[in-house]
Amino acid sequence: MAQTIKELLGLDDEMLFSNALKARKGKRPILWSPNVINSACYTVPKCRHCKWECFKKEDKMPDGRRLLDNILWQTEKIIATGAEIMLMPSGWMGYTVPDYFCTYIEKVKERFAITIYGLFGSIDLNSLLSLKQAGMEGYQCGLESPNELSYRYFRPGGDSIADRIQTMTFVKEAGLKLWSGFILAFGLSDPDIEKGIELLKSAHIDCLSIQPFVPYPHTALASESPTNPHYWARVTAAAGLCIPDCDLALSENDGAYAAFGGQTGANVRSIFLNETDLQQK
Ligand code: SF4
């Protein structure tokens, strides 16, 4: 069977998708759901694709640190959906996370049996060790893009690819599960994709997600075309075949991405509470 991403992307749809489904048959299905700790972000200038900036502008997301009570309330709702993993993201707060991140995680773990992944951008080893001690089991740190030019096109400020690779190393050093991937957009070539997959493979990731770019209103990239869902599904399926032992996660759960996502063999899917639920707190 073909092994390199180049060879895999040379296969026709039927062969690629049936290989992907066969290779991942038997992988346990897992649901994940987000519970935001803090929507503020120190990245300057802001990322040009930032959907949180859109949500804040449209008053669909509060700006800043959330109260612990709200986080606990949402955790209960998330558990009721059947989600096993709760992703607790924040905008970037610098390389050292604020102490209350650990307090929030501790309090969630005191009351609920749910696996927690953090998502706070590039952070240092001490922060990861403190978060682990508080009860966090895994950390999501995407490469964002394996190509420097593409990375700085949509992320003109903030941490760098090198920072992200360093954080991924720290995650494994801390004995945490590592979830990573990159955004399939902004002119990534097949060699870029190959480089990204090799990097992720050598980082011994536990969960992989290839994200499509989806434009949002009120952002600098609002007029850019979204990633073609068929192409995204092919790359996701091929990437999953290249790193067969890790879980394969989908970040989009509706529309064409959900339809094509079913062909990739992905076993980890997202579930989002609806706006009405979230507006109660
Ligand atoms: S780091 Fe995340 S939250 Fe901050 S501007 Fe970029 S995309 Fe938005």
py3Dmol code that shows the C-alpha trace and the ligand (Angstrom):
import py3Dmol

protein = """\
ATOM      1  CA  MET A   1       0.000   0.000   0.000  1.00  0.00           C
ATOM      2  CA  ALA A   2       1.213   3.552  -0.764  1.00  0.00           C
ATOM      3  CA  GLN A   3       2.787   5.219   2.255  1.00  0.00           C
ATOM      4  CA  THR A   4       3.971   8.731   1.467  1.00  0.00           C
ATOM      5  CA  ILE A   5       1.527  11.603   1.379  1.00  0.00           C
ATOM      6  CA  LYS A   6       2.507  12.201  -2.253  1.00  0.00           C
ATOM      7  CA  GLU A   7       1.676   8.626  -3.214  1.00  0.00           C
ATOM      8  CA  LEU A   8      -1.535   8.689  -1.206  1.00  0.00           C
ATOM      9  CA  LEU A   9      -2.694  11.939  -2.808  1.00  0.00           C
ATOM     10  CA  GLY A  10      -2.090  10.283  -6.176  1.00  0.00           C
ATOM     11  CA  LEU A  11      -4.793   7.686  -5.477  1.00  0.00           C
ATOM     12  CA  ASP A  12      -8.315   8.139  -6.809  1.00  0.00           C
ATOM     13  CA  ASP A  13     -11.113   8.957  -4.355  1.00  0.00           C
ATOM     14  CA  GLU A  14     -12.445   5.434  -4.113  1.00  0.00           C
ATOM     15  CA  MET A  15      -9.072   3.913  -3.297  1.00  0.00           C
ATOM     16  CA  LEU A  16      -7.976   6.687  -0.921  1.00  0.00           C
ATOM     17  CA  PHE A  17     -11.196   6.857   1.077  1.00  0.00           C
ATOM     18  CA  SER A  18     -11.718   3.086   1.260  1.00  0.00           C
ATOM     19  CA  ASN A  19      -8.123   2.665   2.511  1.00  0.00           C
ATOM     20  CA  ALA A  20      -8.712   5.401   5.100  1.00  0.00           C
ATOM     21  CA  LEU A  21     -11.949   3.830   6.346  1.00  0.00           C
ATOM     22  CA  LYS A  22     -10.409   0.345   6.440  1.00  0.00           C
ATOM     23  CA  ALA A  23      -7.300   1.498   8.308  1.00  0.00           C
ATOM     24  CA  ARG A  24      -9.324   3.204  11.040  1.00  0.00           C
ATOM     25  CA  LYS A  25     -12.084   0.639  11.396  1.00  0.00           C
ATOM     26  CA  GLY A  26     -12.390  -0.273  15.049  1.00  0.00           C
ATOM     27  CA  LYS A  27     -11.018   3.031  16.376  1.00  0.00           C
ATOM     28  CA  ARG A  28     -13.213   4.133  19.253  1.00  0.00           C
ATOM     29  CA  PRO A  29     -15.491   7.081  18.376  1.00  0.00           C
ATOM     30  CA  ILE A  30     -14.895  10.057  20.679  1.00  0.00           C
ATOM     31  CA  LEU A  31     -16.743  13.379  20.963  1.00  0.00           C
ATOM     32  CA  TRP A  32     -15.076  16.613  22.039  1.00  0.00           C
ATOM     33  CA  SER A  33     -16.580  19.948  22.941  1.00  0.00           C
ATOM     34  CA  PRO A  34     -15.064  23.374  23.738  1.00  0.00           C
ATOM     35  CA  ASN A  35     -15.427  25.349  26.975  1.00  0.00           C
ATOM     36  CA  VAL A  36     -13.602  28.684  26.651  1.00  0.00           C
ATOM     37  CA  ILE A  37     -11.653  29.960  29.681  1.00  0.00           C
ATOM     38  CA  ASN A  38     -10.768  33.393  28.328  1.00  0.00           C
ATOM     39  CA  SER A  39     -11.524  34.900  24.932  1.00  0.00           C
ATOM     40  CA  ALA A  40      -9.064  37.798  25.327  1.00  0.00           C
ATOM     41  CA  CYS A  41      -5.796  37.449  23.432  1.00  0.00           C
ATOM     42  CA  TYR A  42      -2.420  39.219  23.640  1.00  0.00           C
ATOM     43  CA  THR A  43      -1.557  38.506  20.006  1.00  0.00           C
ATOM     44  CA  VAL A  44      -0.824  41.820  18.246  1.00  0.00           C
ATOM     45  CA  PRO A  45      -1.866  42.384  15.553  1.00  0.00           C
ATOM     46  CA  LYS A  46      -4.733  39.927  15.750  1.00  0.00           C
ATOM     47  CA  CYS A  47      -4.718  36.916  13.440  1.00  0.00           C
ATOM     48  CA  ARG A  48      -6.335  37.835  10.160  1.00  0.00           C
ATOM     49  CA  HIS A  49      -8.646  34.786  10.213  1.00  0.00           C
ATOM     50  CA  CYS A  50      -9.672  34.969  13.902  1.00  0.00           C
ATOM     51  CA  LYS A  51     -13.258  33.759  14.255  1.00  0.00           C
ATOM     52  CA  TRP A  52     -13.362  34.827  17.899  1.00  0.00           C
ATOM     53  CA  GLU A  53     -12.947  38.427  16.764  1.00  0.00           C
ATOM     54  CA  CYS A  54     -16.048  37.926  14.604  1.00  0.00           C
ATOM     55  CA  PHE A  55     -18.025  36.325  17.451  1.00  0.00           C
ATOM     56  CA  LYS A  56     -17.082  39.152  19.825  1.00  0.00           C
ATOM     57  CA  LYS A  57     -18.024  41.810  17.293  1.00  0.00           C
ATOM     58  CA  GLU A  58     -21.419  40.145  16.827  1.00  0.00           C
ATOM     59  CA  ASP A  59     -21.911  39.814  20.613  1.00  0.00           C
ATOM     60  CA  LYS A  60     -21.961  36.033  20.342  1.00  0.00           C
ATOM     61  CA  MET A  61     -19.022  35.677  22.690  1.00  0.00           C
ATOM     62  CA  PRO A  62     -18.152  37.591  25.846  1.00  0.00           C
ATOM     63  CA  ASP A  63     -14.767  39.338  25.709  1.00  0.00           C
ATOM     64  CA  GLY A  64     -12.340  38.272  28.419  1.00  0.00           C
ATOM     65  CA  ARG A  65     -12.080  35.857  31.344  1.00  0.00           C
ATOM     66  CA  ARG A  66     -15.145  33.782  32.121  1.00  0.00           C
ATOM     67  CA  LEU A  67     -16.363  33.105  35.627  1.00  0.00           C
ATOM     68  CA  LEU A  68     -15.631  29.701  37.120  1.00  0.00           C
ATOM     69  CA  ASP A  69     -19.363  29.172  37.738  1.00  0.00           C
ATOM     70  CA  ASN A  70     -20.035  29.560  34.021  1.00  0.00           C
ATOM     71  CA  ILE A  71     -17.300  27.079  33.151  1.00  0.00           C
ATOM     72  CA  LEU A  72     -18.712  24.523  35.609  1.00  0.00           C
ATOM     73  CA  TRP A  73     -22.249  25.095  34.333  1.00  0.00           C
ATOM     74  CA  GLN A  74     -21.110  24.521  30.757  1.00  0.00           C
ATOM     75  CA  THR A  75     -19.116  21.420  31.713  1.00  0.00           C
ATOM     76  CA  GLU A  76     -22.288  19.814  33.029  1.00  0.00           C
ATOM     77  CA  LYS A  77     -24.052  20.557  29.730  1.00  0.00           C
ATOM     78  CA  ILE A  78     -21.117  19.201  27.740  1.00  0.00           C
ATOM     79  CA  ILE A  79     -21.101  15.943  29.696  1.00  0.00           C
ATOM     80  CA  ALA A  80     -24.822  15.576  28.974  1.00  0.00           C
ATOM     81  CA  THR A  81     -24.034  15.566  25.210  1.00  0.00           C
ATOM     82  CA  GLY A  82     -21.863  12.475  25.648  1.00  0.00           C
ATOM     83  CA  ALA A  83     -18.591  14.315  24.986  1.00  0.00           C
ATOM     84  CA  GLU A  84     -15.575  12.658  26.622  1.00  0.00           C
ATOM     85  CA  ILE A  85     -13.021  15.357  25.878  1.00  0.00           C
ATOM     86  CA  MET A  86     -13.465  18.984  26.877  1.00  0.00           C
ATOM     87  CA  LEU A  87     -11.150  21.385  25.100  1.00  0.00           C
ATOM     88  CA  MET A  88     -10.529  24.470  27.254  1.00  0.00           C
ATOM     89  CA  PRO A  89      -9.140  27.190  24.976  1.00  0.00           C
ATOM     90  CA  SER A  90      -7.975  30.713  25.661  1.00  0.00           C
ATOM     91  CA  GLY A  91      -6.536  33.454  23.536  1.00  0.00           C
ATOM     92  CA  TRP A  92      -2.768  33.649  23.870  1.00  0.00           C
ATOM     93  CA  MET A  93      -1.786  34.980  27.320  1.00  0.00           C
ATOM     94  CA  GLY A  94       1.972  34.773  26.708  1.00  0.00           C
ATOM     95  CA  TYR A  95       4.328  31.878  27.392  1.00  0.00           C
ATOM     96  CA  THR A  96       3.283  31.529  31.046  1.00  0.00           C
ATOM     97  CA  VAL A  97      -0.384  30.852  31.688  1.00  0.00           C
ATOM     98  CA  PRO A  98      -2.243  32.791  34.422  1.00  0.00           C
ATOM     99  CA  ASP A  99      -2.594  30.864  37.719  1.00  0.00           C
ATOM    100  CA  TYR A 100      -6.385  30.814  37.504  1.00  0.00           C
ATOM    101  CA  PHE A 101      -6.195  28.465  34.469  1.00  0.00           C
ATOM    102  CA  CYS A 102      -4.936  25.769  36.858  1.00  0.00           C
ATOM    103  CA  THR A 103      -7.572  26.649  39.464  1.00  0.00           C
ATOM    104  CA  TYR A 104     -10.351  26.339  36.880  1.00  0.00           C
ATOM    105  CA  ILE A 105      -9.067  22.937  35.736  1.00  0.00           C
ATOM    106  CA  GLU A 106      -8.738  21.709  39.325  1.00  0.00           C
ATOM    107  CA  LYS A 107     -12.300  22.760  40.106  1.00  0.00           C
ATOM    108  CA  VAL A 108     -13.693  21.067  36.987  1.00  0.00           C
ATOM    109  CA  LYS A 109     -11.814  17.862  37.801  1.00  0.00           C
ATOM    110  CA  GLU A 110     -13.061  17.927  41.419  1.00  0.00           C
ATOM    111  CA  ARG A 111     -16.655  17.785  40.188  1.00  0.00           C
ATOM    112  CA  PHE A 112     -16.642  16.031  36.830  1.00  0.00           C
ATOM    113  CA  ALA A 113     -15.130  12.957  35.179  1.00  0.00           C
ATOM    114  CA  ILE A 114     -14.093  14.414  31.834  1.00  0.00           C
ATOM    115  CA  THR A 115     -10.775  14.468  29.963  1.00  0.00           C
ATOM    116  CA  ILE A 116      -9.392  17.999  29.644  1.00  0.00           C
ATOM    117  CA  TYR A 117      -7.202  19.340  26.852  1.00  0.00           C
ATOM    118  CA  GLY A 118      -5.797  22.866  27.079  1.00  0.00           C
ATOM    119  CA  LEU A 119      -5.372  25.156  24.072  1.00  0.00           C
ATOM    120  CA  PHE A 120      -3.469  28.302  24.993  1.00  0.00           C
ATOM    121  CA  GLY A 121      -0.967  28.698  22.132  1.00  0.00           C
ATOM    122  CA  SER A 122       2.784  28.434  22.714  1.00  0.00           C
ATOM    123  CA  ILE A 123       3.542  28.077  26.428  1.00  0.00           C
ATOM    124  CA  ASP A 124       6.500  27.026  28.551  1.00  0.00           C
ATOM    125  CA  LEU A 125       7.249  23.704  30.201  1.00  0.00           C
ATOM    126  CA  ASN A 126       6.526  24.939  33.732  1.00  0.00           C
ATOM    127  CA  SER A 127       3.042  26.047  32.710  1.00  0.00           C
ATOM    128  CA  LEU A 128       2.377  22.643  31.169  1.00  0.00           C
ATOM    129  CA  LEU A 129       3.581  20.862  34.299  1.00  0.00           C
ATOM    130  CA  SER A 130       1.352  23.040  36.512  1.00  0.00           C
ATOM    131  CA  LEU A 131      -1.639  22.429  34.249  1.00  0.00           C
ATOM    132  CA  LYS A 132      -0.946  18.692  34.356  1.00  0.00           C
ATOM    133  CA  GLN A 133      -0.791  18.777  38.127  1.00  0.00           C
ATOM    134  CA  ALA A 134      -4.162  20.546  38.122  1.00  0.00           C
ATOM    135  CA  GLY A 135      -5.636  17.629  36.168  1.00  0.00           C
ATOM    136  CA  MET A 136      -5.176  18.478  32.486  1.00  0.00           C
ATOM    137  CA  GLU A 137      -4.536  15.294  30.465  1.00  0.00           C
ATOM    138  CA  GLY A 138      -3.671  16.687  27.039  1.00  0.00           C
ATOM    139  CA  TYR A 139      -2.754  19.806  25.101  1.00  0.00           C
ATOM    140  CA  GLN A 140      -3.698  20.958  21.659  1.00  0.00           C
ATOM    141  CA  CYS A 141      -0.945  22.883  19.909  1.00  0.00           C
ATOM    142  CA  GLY A 142      -1.375  23.197  16.157  1.00  0.00           C
ATOM    143  CA  LEU A 143       1.496  23.989  13.823  1.00  0.00           C
ATOM    144  CA  GLU A 144      -0.994  26.359  12.161  1.00  0.00           C
ATOM    145  CA  SER A 145       1.035  26.075   8.952  1.00  0.00           C
ATOM    146  CA  PRO A 146       4.179  24.196   7.976  1.00  0.00           C
ATOM    147  CA  ASN A 147       5.085  27.050   5.611  1.00  0.00           C
ATOM    148  CA  GLU A 148       6.535  30.232   7.184  1.00  0.00           C
ATOM    149  CA  LEU A 149       5.129  32.576   4.516  1.00  0.00           C
ATOM    150  CA  SER A 150       1.664  31.111   4.801  1.00  0.00           C
ATOM    151  CA  TYR A 151       1.879  31.217   8.630  1.00  0.00           C
ATOM    152  CA  ARG A 152       2.699  34.915   8.706  1.00  0.00           C
ATOM    153  CA  TYR A 153       0.064  35.649   6.060  1.00  0.00           C
ATOM    154  CA  PHE A 154      -2.744  34.798   8.459  1.00  0.00           C
ATOM    155  CA  ARG A 155      -0.811  35.182  11.731  1.00  0.00           C
ATOM    156  CA  PRO A 156       1.199  38.410  11.334  1.00  0.00           C
ATOM    157  CA  GLY A 157       1.771  38.696  15.106  1.00  0.00           C
ATOM    158  CA  GLY A 158       2.276  36.506  18.130  1.00  0.00           C
ATOM    159  CA  ASP A 159       4.109  33.235  18.510  1.00  0.00           C
ATOM    160  CA  SER A 160       6.121  31.602  15.710  1.00  0.00           C
ATOM    161  CA  ILE A 161       6.188  28.127  14.129  1.00  0.00           C
ATOM    162  CA  ALA A 162       9.417  27.469  16.077  1.00  0.00           C
ATOM    163  CA  ASP A 163       7.601  28.393  19.324  1.00  0.00           C
ATOM    164  CA  ARG A 164       4.862  25.952  18.456  1.00  0.00           C
ATOM    165  CA  ILE A 165       7.274  23.110  17.708  1.00  0.00           C
ATOM    166  CA  GLN A 166       9.003  23.839  21.021  1.00  0.00           C
ATOM    167  CA  THR A 167       5.669  23.694  22.868  1.00  0.00           C
ATOM    168  CA  MET A 168       4.861  20.367  21.194  1.00  0.00           C
ATOM    169  CA  THR A 169       8.179  19.001  22.505  1.00  0.00           C
ATOM    170  CA  PHE A 170       7.357  20.307  25.995  1.00  0.00           C
ATOM    171  CA  VAL A 171       3.919  18.646  25.877  1.00  0.00           C
ATOM    172  CA  LYS A 172       5.484  15.233  25.336  1.00  0.00           C
ATOM    173  CA  GLU A 173       8.210  15.978  27.894  1.00  0.00           C
ATOM    174  CA  ALA A 174       5.493  16.760  30.443  1.00  0.00           C
ATOM    175  CA  GLY A 175       3.883  13.377  29.747  1.00  0.00           C
ATOM    176  CA  LEU A 176       0.717  14.903  28.282  1.00  0.00           C
ATOM    177  CA  LYS A 177      -1.227  13.768  25.237  1.00  0.00           C
ATOM    178  CA  LEU A 178      -0.498  15.895  22.191  1.00  0.00           C
ATOM    179  CA  TRP A 179      -3.139  16.958  19.664  1.00  0.00           C
ATOM    180  CA  SER A 180      -1.842  18.827  16.639  1.00  0.00           C
ATOM    181  CA  GLY A 181      -2.247  19.536  12.947  1.00  0.00           C
ATOM    182  CA  PHE A 182      -2.351  22.503  10.606  1.00  0.00           C
ATOM    183  CA  ILE A 183      -4.698  24.628   8.528  1.00  0.00           C
ATOM    184  CA  LEU A 184      -4.987  23.530   4.918  1.00  0.00           C
ATOM    185  CA  ALA A 185      -5.044  26.905   3.181  1.00  0.00           C
ATOM    186  CA  PHE A 186      -3.172  29.900   1.821  1.00  0.00           C
ATOM    187  CA  GLY A 187      -1.191  28.224  -0.908  1.00  0.00           C
ATOM    188  CA  LEU A 188       0.188  25.169   0.886  1.00  0.00           C
ATOM    189  CA  SER A 189       1.902  22.982  -1.715  1.00  0.00           C
ATOM    190  CA  ASP A 190       2.111  19.181  -1.643  1.00  0.00           C
ATOM    191  CA  PRO A 191       5.744  19.401  -0.373  1.00  0.00           C
ATOM    192  CA  ASP A 192       4.541  21.755   2.416  1.00  0.00           C
ATOM    193  CA  ILE A 193       1.870  19.227   3.369  1.00  0.00           C
ATOM    194  CA  GLU A 194       4.455  16.445   3.290  1.00  0.00           C
ATOM    195  CA  LYS A 195       6.751  18.513   5.536  1.00  0.00           C
ATOM    196  CA  GLY A 196       3.884  19.177   7.964  1.00  0.00           C
ATOM    197  CA  ILE A 197       2.956  15.496   8.184  1.00  0.00           C
ATOM    198  CA  GLU A 198       6.599  14.477   8.754  1.00  0.00           C
ATOM    199  CA  LEU A 199       6.892  17.081  11.513  1.00  0.00           C
ATOM    200  CA  LEU A 200       3.738  15.840  13.217  1.00  0.00           C
ATOM    201  CA  LYS A 201       4.878  12.241  12.888  1.00  0.00           C
ATOM    202  CA  SER A 202       8.243  12.972  14.465  1.00  0.00           C
ATOM    203  CA  ALA A 203       6.485  14.847  17.306  1.00  0.00           C
ATOM    204  CA  HIS A 204       4.669  11.566  18.173  1.00  0.00           C
ATOM    205  CA  ILE A 205       1.245  13.188  18.221  1.00  0.00           C
ATOM    206  CA  ASP A 206      -1.660  11.338  19.836  1.00  0.00           C
ATOM    207  CA  CYS A 207      -4.383  13.088  17.870  1.00  0.00           C
ATOM    208  CA  LEU A 208      -4.277  14.697  14.433  1.00  0.00           C
ATOM    209  CA  SER A 209      -6.551  17.271  12.855  1.00  0.00           C
ATOM    210  CA  ILE A 210      -6.186  18.957   9.494  1.00  0.00           C
ATOM    211  CA  GLN A 211      -8.313  22.086   9.617  1.00  0.00           C
ATOM    212  CA  PRO A 212     -10.021  23.695   6.649  1.00  0.00           C
ATOM    213  CA  PHE A 213      -9.942  27.486   6.437  1.00  0.00           C
ATOM    214  CA  VAL A 214     -13.423  28.947   6.905  1.00  0.00           C
ATOM    215  CA  PRO A 215     -13.736  32.735   6.393  1.00  0.00           C
ATOM    216  CA  TYR A 216     -15.696  34.779   8.939  1.00  0.00           C
ATOM    217  CA  PRO A 217     -17.299  38.229   8.652  1.00  0.00           C
ATOM    218  CA  HIS A 218     -15.493  41.209  10.232  1.00  0.00           C
ATOM    219  CA  THR A 219     -12.086  39.566   9.724  1.00  0.00           C
ATOM    220  CA  ALA A 220      -9.285  40.620   7.382  1.00  0.00           C
ATOM    221  CA  LEU A 221      -9.665  37.374   5.412  1.00  0.00           C
ATOM    222  CA  ALA A 222     -13.454  37.573   5.078  1.00  0.00           C
ATOM    223  CA  SER A 223     -13.272  37.615   1.266  1.00  0.00           C
ATOM    224  CA  GLU A 224     -10.907  34.617   0.925  1.00  0.00           C
ATOM    225  CA  SER A 225     -12.334  31.367  -0.423  1.00  0.00           C
ATOM    226  CA  PRO A 226     -12.836  28.549   2.069  1.00  0.00           C
ATOM    227  CA  THR A 227     -10.824  25.350   1.700  1.00  0.00           C
ATOM    228  CA  ASN A 228     -12.470  23.024  -0.784  1.00  0.00           C
ATOM    229  CA  PRO A 229     -14.182  20.318   1.361  1.00  0.00           C
ATOM    230  CA  HIS A 230     -13.353  17.502  -1.059  1.00  0.00           C
ATOM    231  CA  TYR A 231      -9.654  18.427  -1.156  1.00  0.00           C
ATOM    232  CA  TRP A 232      -9.627  18.825   2.647  1.00  0.00           C
ATOM    233  CA  ALA A 233     -11.162  15.355   3.074  1.00  0.00           C
ATOM    234  CA  ARG A 234      -8.550  13.828   0.745  1.00  0.00           C
ATOM    235  CA  VAL A 235      -5.652  15.408   2.643  1.00  0.00           C
ATOM    236  CA  THR A 236      -7.195  14.447   6.001  1.00  0.00           C
ATOM    237  CA  ALA A 237      -7.650  10.833   4.866  1.00  0.00           C
ATOM    238  CA  ALA A 238      -4.088  10.701   3.489  1.00  0.00           C
ATOM    239  CA  ALA A 239      -2.606  12.299   6.625  1.00  0.00           C
ATOM    240  CA  GLY A 240      -4.477   9.775   8.774  1.00  0.00           C
ATOM    241  CA  LEU A 241      -2.998   6.938   6.717  1.00  0.00           C
ATOM    242  CA  CYS A 242       0.497   8.390   7.156  1.00  0.00           C
ATOM    243  CA  ILE A 243       0.128   8.507  10.961  1.00  0.00           C
ATOM    244  CA  PRO A 244      -2.125   5.496  11.539  1.00  0.00           C
ATOM    245  CA  ASP A 245      -1.665   5.032  15.281  1.00  0.00           C
ATOM    246  CA  CYS A 246      -2.997   8.401  16.406  1.00  0.00           C
ATOM    247  CA  ASP A 247      -6.634   9.440  16.655  1.00  0.00           C
ATOM    248  CA  LEU A 248      -7.971  11.448  13.726  1.00  0.00           C
ATOM    249  CA  ALA A 249     -10.149  14.423  14.656  1.00  0.00           C
ATOM    250  CA  LEU A 250     -12.510  16.679  12.719  1.00  0.00           C
ATOM    251  CA  SER A 251     -12.842  20.297  13.787  1.00  0.00           C
ATOM    252  CA  GLU A 252     -15.883  21.099  11.603  1.00  0.00           C
ATOM    253  CA  ASN A 253     -19.151  19.330  12.283  1.00  0.00           C
ATOM    254  CA  ASP A 254     -21.599  20.722   9.774  1.00  0.00           C
ATOM    255  CA  GLY A 255     -22.236  21.456   6.096  1.00  0.00           C
ATOM    256  CA  ALA A 256     -20.003  20.039   3.395  1.00  0.00           C
ATOM    257  CA  TYR A 257     -17.149  19.426   5.823  1.00  0.00           C
ATOM    258  CA  ALA A 258     -19.320  17.070   7.880  1.00  0.00           C
ATOM    259  CA  ALA A 259     -20.478  15.257   4.741  1.00  0.00           C
ATOM    260  CA  PHE A 260     -16.950  14.769   3.375  1.00  0.00           C
ATOM    261  CA  GLY A 261     -15.525  14.173   6.858  1.00  0.00           C
ATOM    262  CA  GLY A 262     -17.356  10.848   6.994  1.00  0.00           C
ATOM    263  CA  GLN A 263     -15.063   9.527   4.252  1.00  0.00           C
ATOM    264  CA  THR A 264     -11.801  10.265   6.073  1.00  0.00           C
ATOM    265  CA  GLY A 265     -12.056   7.572   8.753  1.00  0.00           C
ATOM    266  CA  ALA A 266     -11.898  10.217  11.501  1.00  0.00           C
ATOM    267  CA  ASN A 267     -12.974   8.841  14.887  1.00  0.00           C
ATOM    268  CA  VAL A 268     -12.929  12.091  16.896  1.00  0.00           C
ATOM    269  CA  ARG A 269     -15.714  14.586  16.246  1.00  0.00           C
ATOM    270  CA  SER A 270     -16.819  17.862  17.734  1.00  0.00           C
ATOM    271  CA  ILE A 271     -20.104  18.762  19.355  1.00  0.00           C
ATOM    272  CA  PHE A 272     -20.957  22.402  20.026  1.00  0.00           C
ATOM    273  CA  LEU A 273     -23.610  23.631  22.422  1.00  0.00           C
ATOM    274  CA  ASN A 274     -26.054  25.858  20.606  1.00  0.00           C
ATOM    275  CA  GLU A 275     -26.165  29.630  21.013  1.00  0.00           C
ATOM    276  CA  THR A 276     -29.316  29.556  23.148  1.00  0.00           C
ATOM    277  CA  ASP A 277     -27.654  27.219  25.629  1.00  0.00           C
ATOM    278  CA  LEU A 278     -24.547  29.382  25.805  1.00  0.00           C
ATOM    279  CA  GLN A 279     -26.422  32.656  26.199  1.00  0.00           C
ATOM    280  CA  GLN A 280     -28.003  31.465  29.441  1.00  0.00           C
ATOM    281  CA  LYS A 281     -24.697  32.135  31.227  1.00  0.00           C
TER     282      LYS A 281
END
"""
ligand_1 = """\
8
SF4
S -4.155 33.588 18.724
Fe -6.206 32.727 18.472
S -7.558 34.076 19.660
Fe -5.622 35.182 19.353
S -5.973 36.445 17.522
Fe -5.016 34.512 16.867
S -6.733 33.137 16.314
Fe -7.559 34.846 17.557
"""
view = py3Dmol.view(width=600, height=400)
view.addModel(protein, "pdb")
view.setStyle({"model": 0}, {"cartoon": {"style": "trace"}})
view.addModel(ligand_1, "xyz")
view.setStyle({"model": 1}, {"stick": {}})
view.zoomTo()
view.show()
